[in-house]
């Protein structure tokens, strides 16, 4: 076992944890039911289940947009099949290739015109059972090129009448909002049914958030949180979950090195100093 693996194992066993409680990797199992997050999920789920063409979720980095999207998808009707574009910085030709791959369609020939590509998509949707629906999920959507954003508008035209078979969910940073508000994107903007803006955790939610994460990875955690540690966390993170996770992850390791099962405010301060300028940003 390598030294890093031994350190991780010792760190976890010291606090009686199965895995690190403040990992930065999004997972539905770590979804904390914060007021702002629940509100966004409720609104977006209702909109999508009602057949909205395009729904948008925006927010500052580190607020948990990906976590919200993963949880949202798990709550949608089973008739809605999610499709994912993992690399949104795609030109239109690359975008349609990725979409066809997600749908299980044959690779697009470079000789096909845009009209022919859209016709193939429309024929595919017609051949599916009437109950089958798709939702295209694009995370980090602020990276979409302008010309690809325009293609999204054309895709929504594949729906006919009241039968909505293809929906789009865009999730991105606040720069996505700025781009969508440009005059050239007015036709696309008109197809947006719901536009949710995610907010940070409230100060009163932080302590519950910490224990929620810890108890997700241990039935009997052997650690103590120093009194009022949540106030220090809020002061430095303003309730941004990713920043909370960064500080807490480092603080737990510092406590482990000190062989101290209490996570103290002084460890938070020490952890904060170990981040170079900018590294504590979400």
N, C-alpha and C positions, 0 to 999 in steps of 0.2 A: 504494500500500500504506500503510495507516495506521501510525502510530508504534508501537502495541502489537504489530502483526503483524511489523513490522521487527525489534523487540526480540526477539520470540519466535524468529524465523528466525535472527537473529544468535546468540542464546543456544544454539539447537540446533546450528547449524553449528560454533560454537566448540568444543563437546564432541563433535562428529560424531554427533549423535543424530537419529533420524527424527522423534521426538515426545518430549514430556516423560516421563521414566521413572517419575515419582512422582505421576502423576495420581490424583485421588481418585475418578475414575469407574470403577466395577467392570467388569471384562472377563475372560472365561475365559482369554484369552491371558496375563494377568498373574497367574494362579493360582500361588502359590508353595506347593510341597508340604511345608508345615510339619507336624510330627508331629500336633499337635492337630487341624488341618484335615483331614488324611488320615484320621484315626481317625473323625471325625464323618461324613465322606463315605462311608466304608466301611460304617459301621453303618446310616446312613440308606438307602443304596442297597440293602443287603441287605433291610432292612425293607420298603421300597417294592416291590422285585421279588418279595417273598414275599406281597404283598397286604395290607399293614397298612392299617387304615382311616384313622388319623390319626398323623402323625409331627410332632415338634416340635423346633425348633432355637432355643435362646436363648443370649444372651450380652450382655455390656456393649457399648455403642456403639463402633464403630470396629474391632472384631475381625475383620471380613471375612465376616459372615454372608451378605450378598448374593453375594459372590464364591463362597462355598461352595455356595450354592443353585444358582447358574449352572453351576458345574462338575458338581455332582451331577446336574442335569437332563440334561446332555450325556452322562452315563454310564449312564442308564437304558435299559431295553429300548426298541426302536423302536416297540413296540406301545403304549407309554404316551405319550399326547399331553398336554403341559403346557398348563394354562390359567392365566392370570395376572390377579390383581386388583391393579391398581396403586395404587388409593386405598382402603385398607381402612376408612377412617372413614365407613362407609356404613350407613344404616339398612337393615333387612331388605328393604324394597321396592326400594331402590336397589341393594342387593347382588345380588338375583335378576336385576334388569335387566342388570347388568354381567356376570353369569354367563351369561345367555342370549345376550348379544352375543358373548362368547368362544366359545360353542358354535355360533354361527352360526344360532341360532333366531330366529324372529320376535319382535319386541318384545312384552313382556307387557302385556296390557290391564289397566288399573287396576281393572277390574270382577272380575278373577279372585280367587278366595279362595286362601289358602295351600295348602289341600289340592289345588286345581286346578293350582297352579303346580308342586307336587311331583309330581303325576300326569304333567304334561307332561314333566318331567325323567325320570321313570321310563320313560315310553313311548319317549322319545328313546334312552335307554340300551338298552332291549330291541330297538329297531330296528337298532342297530349290530351289526356282526359280533361274534361271541363273543370274538374275540381283541383287539378294540379296547378300550383302557382310557384313563381320564382321571385326571390328577392336578391338583388345584386348588392353586396356589401362592400363598400370601398372605404377602408380605413386610411388615415393620413391623406385624405382626399385633397388637401391643399396642394399636394404635389402633382395633381392632374394638370397636364398642359391645357391651354385654352381650347385648342382644336378638339381635344378629347372630351372636354366638358360639353361641347356642342353636340358630340355624338350621343351623349346621354339623353339629350332632348329628343333626338331622332328615335332612340330606342323606345322611349315612352309612347311614341306614336304607333307602336306595334299593337298596343291594346285597342280593342274595338268596343265601342259602346260602353255598357256597364260591366262588361266582363274584363276585369283587370287580372292579367296573367303574369305581368312582369313589373316588379316594383324596384325602386332603388333607394338604398340607405347610404348617405354620405356622412362620414365622421371625420372631423379634422380640426386643426387649430384655428384660432381667430382669423388668421390670414385668409382662410377659405371664405369666411363671411365677407371680407373686404372684396374678394374677387367676384363672388356671386352678385354683389351689389353694383358691379360695373354695368353701364348701359348695354354693352354687347351681350350680356348674359340675361337680359330682361325676359326673353322667351323661355329660358330654362327656369328662371326664378318664378315665373308664373305657374309652373307645374309643381312647385314645392307646397305641400299641404301643411307640414309641421316643421318648425325650425326651433329646436331646443338648444338653450345655452346652459352648459353644465357649470355648476358653482362648486366651490371648495367645501370641505367639511366645516360645520359650525364648531365653535370653541367647545361647546358642551358635548360634542360627539367624540372628541379625540380619545378620551380615556376608554370609552366603550370600544372604539376602533382598535386600540392597542390590544385589549383583552380578547376581542373577537379574533384577531389574527393569531394571537398566541394559542388560544384554545382550539383553533382549527388544526394545529399540528401537535397537540398534546392533550391527553385526558387528565393529566396531573402535572402541570408545569411546575418546575422547582425554581421559581424566580419571583421577585417582588418588585413592584414599581414604586419608586420613591414618591412620597406625597407631593402633589401639585406638579409632577413632571409634565403633565399635559399643558400647563400654562407656558412652560418654557418651550415646549414643542410648537405651540401655536404662535408664539412670538417670533420664532425663527422660520416657520414654514407657512404661516397664514392659512393653515388647513389643507394644504396641497398634499394628497396621499403619497405621491412618489417621494417628496422631500421628507415626509415623516418616515417612510420606509428606509430611506437612505441613512438618516440619522440614527434610527433605532437599530438597524442592522449593524452599523459600526459600533454603537454603544454596547450592544450585547457582547460583541467580541472583546471590547475593552474590559467589560465586567468579567468575562471569562478569563482573560489574561491575568486579571487581579484576583481571580478565584473568589469573586464576590457574586452572590446570587441576587443582589439588589441592584437594579438599574437606576443609577443616581443621576441627578441633574449635572453633577460635575463630569460624568462620563459623556453626557450629551455635549457639554462645552468642549471637552477634549476631542470628541468625534468631529465636531464642527471645524475645529482647527486643522484636522487632517485632510480636509477637502481643499484643493487648490481653488483659486478664484474662478468662479463660474461652474465648478463641478457640483456645487450644491443646488444649481439651478435645475428645474424639472426637465 
